[in-house]
């Protein structure tokens, strides 16, 4: 499998598209002013305790107070409170090897006994603000690296359950235990499989530097202030998904390309050369066919091969996906075999859609009915197999007797929803559309400017408008008539991401 990452930038913002064999599987937006991202650490202040919910609402600077449940406090809450208090008073160094641990809190205790209104508390974002809800937070702080996660005030070493081989798990556990700093626990991530001691040690050194930065920032922090910012989403995304299958990383901005290359030099120095600066005339998402795939992937209907398709509906409580065979039919194939073939194909697309749209919560997939237990089992195994590549925590139930497969998927960010249906131009304006006449006037003006300053111009338009301006016999196309009339040349570029009446001279 060939994996590529395409990064399209706009100022301090960027969009990241993950392609596997040219097919879009994940789309992530990175905003330069993005706050309250998963992993960010804040010094919050308890605003309200809700005994009925066994939770507290904490001010972290968001318009809505963050939600902290008792089960998210972590057993070492008292130690964290003591540490935070001492650091704010300037009495606690960054080293915690000699720190006197406090007694662990009860697993099923009461929130009003654990925290008090007005108290400052160090918290970490575990779920970004969604809709009308504020962030969800935890006071069980951890620092994530490429291969390991650093857990302060712990002495435990654990290894990812996704690493199946027993010998490798034992090797990683012994290795992590041998390099573990006193006062810290370690969680070994899946990508650490078969990594050397040198690589793990280097990752740990980066985590300890991050810990020292947390201590330094906390000393001068005010209530509601961010203490540690999770690395930008581009680097965090690379940290989580980068593997041996990566072949290229394409970036359309030199500064971003240098940042990505610098991060790769830290985590995989031999792969830094795969970062390529894109300098084409068409937008990078257009060049790599990302815009077109977005248009075809985010609608209510998603087409599959040979006429099959999915219908995706969203409600407040859950997401429903209906699998339809359409007009698909294969010679010599029974109805049961055909249903199984469509279901197996649909399972792959469902897994892709969940990642692409970042759908969370409860998802119900209505597969085509299968009567054979063997076929139902094959479908269930296929769903588990294709969902194993999903980094979000999820659970999958076997098909019910009605053919429904229920999936729960962790939701930590707002679902990505892109409107793909074209608006009717007649409904957008009251008067007849005069866009072409307007474009001709601007074309004439820019043709004159080009004669003076020599700059080249291009007109970016919706593909339908591009066809209207350029198709037909070359000497009779509208574009050629303009070029003849105003004695100037200009490229017209089709943009899949543009709406019908959208245009841009560049």
C-alpha atoms as one frame of an Amber mdcrd trajectory, in Angstrom:
protein
   0.000   0.000   0.000   1.289   3.460  -0.989   0.488   6.232   1.486   0.808
   9.935   0.703   0.027  13.078   2.689  -1.056  16.220   0.835  -1.058  19.531
   2.738  -2.870  22.569   1.334  -2.177  25.813   3.197  -3.895  29.175   3.450
  -2.010  31.607   5.680  -1.709  29.989   9.108  -4.455  27.446   8.296  -4.009
  24.145   6.500  -5.907  21.071   5.358  -4.295  17.640   5.430  -5.442  14.861
   3.110  -4.242  11.296   3.700  -4.259   9.187   0.533  -3.824   5.419   0.358
  -3.091   4.246  -3.183  -4.475   7.600  -4.350  -7.749   7.210  -2.434  -8.743
   9.799   0.182  -9.148   8.194   3.633  -8.710  11.088   6.090  -9.177  14.848
   5.887  -8.010  17.042   8.763  -8.250  20.821   9.164  -5.546  22.712  11.059
  -6.347  26.267  12.138  -3.578  28.609  13.165  -5.654  30.054  16.019  -7.039
  26.648  17.084  -7.452  26.415  20.863  -8.814  23.630  23.024  -7.323  20.865
  20.880  -7.112  17.343  22.256  -3.962  17.116  24.386  -3.787  20.804  25.376
  -3.159  21.369  29.112  -4.775  24.259  31.017  -4.737  25.663  34.502  -8.475
  25.714  35.127 -10.612  27.006  37.982 -13.580  25.060  39.348 -16.715  27.162
  38.770 -19.438  24.753  39.837 -19.791  21.293  41.373 -22.802  19.217  40.289
 -23.308  16.368  42.810 -26.203  14.933  40.768 -23.844  14.416  37.799 -20.887
  13.611  40.070 -19.001  16.148  38.003 -17.654  19.690  38.020 -17.620  22.542
  35.518 -14.194  24.150  35.094 -13.300  27.508  33.535 -10.489  27.042  31.003
 -11.139  30.233  29.034 -13.780  28.824  26.685 -17.218  30.433  26.294 -18.677
  27.278  27.877 -17.170  25.792  31.024 -15.364  22.489  30.523 -16.932  19.287
  31.866 -14.948  17.177  34.354 -16.475  13.889  35.534 -15.323  12.174  38.724
 -14.072   9.162  36.721 -11.786  11.511  34.780 -10.050  12.828  37.881  -7.499
  10.010  37.968  -6.319   8.197  41.111  -3.418  10.623  41.690  -5.603  13.750
  41.927  -4.279  14.663  45.364  -0.661  14.391  44.166  -1.424  16.614  41.167
  -3.123  19.184  43.410  -0.140  19.223  45.755   2.307  19.482  42.844   0.336
  22.326  41.205   0.112  24.269  44.465   3.853  23.970  45.141   4.831  24.937
  41.572   2.619  28.040  41.682   4.313  29.006  44.963   7.764  28.373  43.426
   8.580  25.578  45.885   8.595  22.548  43.533  11.371  21.678  41.039  10.688
  19.841  37.771  12.129  16.591  39.125   9.578  14.486  41.000  11.764  11.508
  41.923  11.575  12.549  45.596   8.006  13.857  45.474   5.885  12.510  48.328
   2.867  10.894  46.686  -0.506  11.553  48.281  -3.119   8.888  48.914  -5.118
   7.825  45.856  -8.739   8.953  45.680 -11.571   6.419  45.844 -12.723   4.880
  42.563 -16.390   5.577  43.301 -16.128   8.727  45.384 -18.066  12.003  45.271
 -16.944  15.024  43.264 -17.914  17.522  45.992 -15.442  15.791  48.305 -12.620
  15.793  45.720 -12.682  19.410  44.484 -14.053  22.725  45.726 -15.460  25.768
  43.931 -12.747  28.377  43.288  -9.939  25.806  43.357  -7.246  25.901  40.626
  -6.755  22.550  38.932  -4.460  21.365  36.134  -6.505  19.692  33.385  -6.055
  18.274  29.877  -8.489  18.410  26.935  -9.759  14.946  25.962 -12.693  16.073
  23.816 -12.907  19.303  21.830 -15.907  21.649  22.103 -18.771  20.232  20.033
 -21.948  22.131  19.155 -23.204  23.873  22.319 -20.982  21.880  24.678 -17.685
  23.028  26.117 -14.541  20.852  26.135 -14.394  17.621  28.127 -11.329  17.421
  30.343  -9.368  15.129  32.622  -7.016  15.845  35.502  -5.068  12.649  34.752
  -2.343  14.389  32.744  -0.189  12.519  30.216   2.294  13.625  27.540   2.208
  11.759  24.216   5.287  11.101  22.100   5.873   9.145  18.915   6.552   5.796
  20.610   5.546   6.325  24.237   3.229   8.241  26.539   4.675   9.739  29.738
   2.450   9.455  32.835   3.627  11.507  35.862   3.111  10.230  39.447   3.008
   6.588  38.354   5.389   3.629  38.364   3.523   1.446  35.863   4.737   0.326
  32.435   2.162  -0.947  29.971   2.313  -1.944  26.311  -0.324  -1.422  23.622
  -2.780  -4.315  23.313  -2.535  -4.015  19.528   0.958  -5.517  19.681   0.057
  -9.202  19.500   3.402 -10.997  19.710   4.117 -11.946  23.327   7.928 -11.862
  23.015   7.857  -8.380  21.511   5.525  -7.110  24.248   7.838  -8.479  26.934
  10.905  -6.967  25.230   9.260  -3.549  25.047   8.048  -3.778  28.644  11.550
  -4.611  29.943  13.117  -1.906  27.776  10.645   0.754  28.877  11.087  -0.237
  32.527  14.870   0.083  32.225  14.737   3.661  30.866  11.714   4.866  32.888
  12.548   7.965  35.005  11.679   7.678  38.690   8.280   9.190  39.439   6.923
   8.531  35.945   5.053   5.699  34.276   5.219   4.807  30.578   2.715   3.533
  28.038   4.354   1.996  24.974   2.414   2.794  21.785   1.701   0.422  18.888
   4.195   2.145  16.554   7.017   1.241  18.979   6.892  -2.369  17.761  10.400
  -3.558  16.740  11.970  -0.201  17.652  15.411  -0.070  19.264  16.477   1.225
  22.663  18.121   4.240  20.996  14.831   5.247  19.321  12.785   4.831  22.496
  15.345   6.726  24.570  15.332   9.632  22.115  11.532   9.753  22.288  11.660
   9.735  26.095  14.144  12.625  26.107  11.671  14.650  24.028   8.887  13.850
  26.502  11.025  14.894  29.471  11.796  18.188  27.713   8.041  18.656  27.300
   7.549  17.955  31.012  10.131  20.596  31.932   8.349  23.047  29.648   5.059
  22.282  31.456   6.736  22.980  34.815   8.255  26.230  33.536   4.972  27.510
  32.062   2.939  26.478  35.108   5.093  28.578  37.428   3.798  31.792  35.829
   0.357  30.595  34.668  -2.890  32.353  35.521  -6.278  30.706  35.937  -7.862
  29.811  32.574  -4.514  29.964  30.759  -3.081  27.263  28.480   0.058  25.752
  29.979   1.060  23.269  27.261  -0.113  23.303  23.659  -0.312  20.028  21.818
   1.942  20.220  18.768   0.288  21.603  15.641  -2.203  19.181  14.142   0.014
  18.494  11.107   2.845  17.206  13.306   0.428  15.453  15.685  -1.243  13.783
  12.706   2.131  12.660  11.358   3.128  11.418  14.796   0.067   9.168  14.942
  -0.160   7.882  11.359   3.398   7.881   9.997   4.638   4.402   9.103   6.741
   2.500   6.582   4.040   2.730   3.885   4.548   6.512   3.490   6.135   7.385
   0.157   5.593  11.134  -0.272   4.461  14.223   1.645   3.425  17.064  -0.665
   3.195  20.631   0.705   2.346  23.824  -1.195   4.035  26.213   1.236   7.790
  26.424   1.830   7.557  27.298   5.547   5.165  24.417   6.212   7.373  22.087
   4.157  10.400  23.027   6.272   8.446  22.457   9.517   7.253  19.025   8.380
  10.747  18.101   7.211  12.219  19.226  10.536   9.722  17.069  12.446  10.480
  14.085  10.203  14.190  14.542  10.864  13.393  14.078  14.558  11.210  10.966
  14.246  12.550   9.351  11.032  15.691  11.080   9.698  16.008   8.703   6.737
  12.521   9.700   5.527  12.937  13.500   5.594  13.624  13.626   1.847  10.107
  12.445   1.049   8.788  15.963   1.780   8.230  17.650  -1.589   7.383  21.314
  -2.165   4.583  21.596  -4.711   4.905  24.492  -7.147   2.289  23.723  -9.804
  -0.159  26.297 -11.151  -3.299  24.393 -10.118  -4.098  24.206  -6.366  -2.458
  21.187  -4.748  -5.776  19.536  -3.783  -6.894  19.932  -7.383  -3.660  18.418
  -8.714  -3.886  15.321  -6.492  -7.616  14.852  -7.121  -8.533  15.570  -3.488
 -11.208  18.189  -4.268 -13.039  15.817  -6.598 -12.933  12.994  -4.059 -14.317
  15.339  -1.385 -17.216  16.218  -3.705 -18.050  12.540  -4.232 -17.433  11.353
  -0.654 -19.340  13.768   1.590 -22.804  13.638   0.105 -25.850  11.823   1.458
 -25.335   9.129  -1.197 -21.935   7.457  -1.641 -21.525   5.312  -4.754 -19.657
   1.998  -4.765 -18.595  -0.222  -7.648 -21.028  -1.869 -10.077 -24.053   0.192
  -9.078 -24.072  -0.416  -5.305 -24.311   2.604  -2.998 -24.599   3.804   0.614
 -27.152   6.210   2.085 -25.789   8.082   5.130 -28.215   9.820   7.490 -27.334
  11.821  10.611 -29.612  12.310  13.606 -29.073  13.849  17.028 -28.797  10.410
  18.652 -26.930   8.316  16.064 -25.756   7.879  12.483 -27.484   5.423  10.152
 -25.851   3.892   7.067 -27.984   1.886   4.639 -26.312  -0.491   2.165 -28.017
  -0.901  -1.215 -27.070  -3.243  -4.063 -28.589  -0.926  -6.711 -28.564  -2.541
 -10.154 -25.552  -4.695  -9.418 -25.689  -8.227 -10.789 -23.090 -10.857 -11.647
 -23.484 -13.822 -13.982 -23.693 -17.149 -12.164 -23.951 -15.497  -8.739 -26.719
 -16.475  -6.325 -28.671 -13.835  -4.411 -26.874 -14.752  -1.168 -23.432 -14.595
  -2.818 -24.295 -11.271  -4.409 -25.472  -9.854  -1.084 -22.256 -10.989   0.605
 -20.109  -9.431  -2.152 -21.914  -6.090  -1.814 -21.695  -6.192   1.995 -17.939
  -6.896   1.985 -17.372  -4.032  -0.453 -19.623  -1.755   1.611 -17.756  -2.634
   4.829 -14.558  -1.121   3.389 -16.345   2.055   2.356 -18.112   2.358   5.732
 -14.753   2.193   7.550 -13.373   4.846   5.174 -16.396   7.107   5.672 -16.125
   6.931   9.476 -12.494   8.078   9.308 -13.090  10.637   6.570 -16.056  12.335
   8.259 -14.734  11.603  11.776 -18.165  10.295  12.736 -18.516   9.436  16.419
 -21.052   8.075  18.862 -23.408   5.305  17.772 -23.352   4.163  14.136 -25.902
   1.617  12.862 -25.127  -0.035   9.521 -28.014  -1.771   7.757 -26.270  -4.361
   5.597 -28.155  -6.478   3.063 -29.722  -9.490   4.813 -27.595 -12.638   4.922
 -29.192 -15.973   5.806 -26.028 -18.051   6.184 -24.309 -17.937   9.598 -21.005
 -18.476   7.814 -21.593 -15.415   5.640 -22.610 -13.310   8.650 -19.412 -14.344
  10.397 -17.377 -13.442   7.287 -19.009 -10.009   7.220 -18.307  -9.418  10.907
 -14.640 -10.373  10.482 -14.371  -8.085   7.454 -15.789  -5.126   9.412 -13.338
  -5.787  12.251 -10.440  -6.070   9.803 -11.125  -2.797   7.967 -11.876  -0.949
  11.222  -8.557  -2.086  12.734  -6.825   0.748  10.822  -8.986   3.339  12.608
  -7.049   5.133  15.367 -10.229   6.170  17.205 -11.405   3.818  19.955 -14.337
   1.752  18.752 -16.423  -1.339  19.475 -18.240  -3.503  16.939 -21.146  -5.850
  17.637 -21.872  -8.903  15.428 -24.733  -8.600  12.917 -28.154  -8.876  14.519
 -30.865 -11.130  13.123 -32.101  -8.077  11.199 -28.685  -7.621   9.532 -27.757
  -4.543  11.584 -24.166  -3.990  12.707 -23.795  -1.550  15.594 -20.567   0.398
  16.045 -19.578   2.846  18.750 -16.722   5.164  17.841 -14.982   7.675  20.067
 -15.895  11.260  19.292 -13.195  13.774  20.325 -13.732  16.462  17.663 -16.738
  17.882  15.818 -17.810  15.728  12.894 -16.472  16.940   9.555 -19.426  17.904
   7.366 -18.946  19.365   3.894 -21.885  20.556   1.798 -21.416  18.974  -1.631
 -24.747  19.713  -3.323 -24.544  22.547  -5.837 -26.933  25.437  -5.230 -29.310
  26.366  -8.020 -27.885  29.603  -9.497 -31.413  30.813 -10.328 -32.197  30.831
  -6.592 -29.106  32.877  -5.700 -29.961  36.053  -7.628 -33.139  37.988  -8.385
 -31.983  39.302 -11.759 -30.633  37.322 -14.751 -27.065  36.099 -14.178 -24.537
  38.548 -15.655 -21.420  36.739 -14.425 -19.944  36.142 -17.895 -20.280  39.827
 -18.796 -18.598  40.727 -15.499 -15.756  38.290 -16.181 -15.269  39.802 -19.630
 -14.929  43.294 -18.145 -12.315  42.103 -15.619 -10.530  40.150 -18.361 -10.272
  43.323 -20.453  -8.940  45.308 -17.475  -6.319  42.695 -16.586  -5.251  42.363
 -20.229  -4.370  46.069 -20.160  -2.548  45.699 -16.836  -0.524  42.819 -18.232
   0.751  45.059 -21.022   2.046  47.505 -18.401   3.502  45.291 -15.662   3.962
  41.986 -17.540   2.288  39.900 -14.827   0.532  36.684 -15.797  -3.050  36.130
 -14.716  -5.273  33.055 -14.490  -9.021  32.795 -14.013 -10.171  30.058 -11.595
 -13.804  28.977 -12.041 -16.239  26.113 -11.445 -15.745  23.245 -13.975 -19.133
  23.974 -15.607 -18.152  27.597 -16.227 -14.718  26.479 -17.428 -16.375  24.266
 -20.023 -18.712  27.094 -21.079 -15.781  29.468 -21.652 -13.302  27.102 -23.312
 -15.079  24.220 -25.049 -16.088  24.086 -28.701 -13.961  24.890 -31.708 -10.835
  26.693 -30.511 -11.311  29.763 -32.709 -14.963  30.106 -31.713 -14.745  29.584
 -27.939 -15.668  32.513 -25.701 -12.149  32.609 -24.234 -10.572  32.835 -27.705
 -12.982  35.621 -28.673 -11.929  37.589 -25.589  -8.233  37.028 -26.295  -8.686
  38.246 -29.875 -10.816  41.220 -28.871  -8.595  42.510 -26.031  -5.262  41.254
 -27.399  -4.335  39.415 -24.237  -3.950  35.819 -23.073  -5.117  34.215 -19.845
  -5.397  30.637 -18.602  -8.759  29.428 -17.291  -8.396  26.829 -14.518 -11.287
  24.511 -13.492 -11.680  24.272  -9.689 -13.610  21.284  -8.349 -13.959  22.934
  -4.935 -15.645  26.100  -6.266 -19.380  26.724  -6.170 -21.264  27.442  -9.399
 -20.916  31.245  -9.394 -17.579  31.429  -7.566 -14.510  32.714  -9.399 -11.084
  34.137  -8.681  -8.469  35.994 -10.752  -4.998  35.054  -9.603
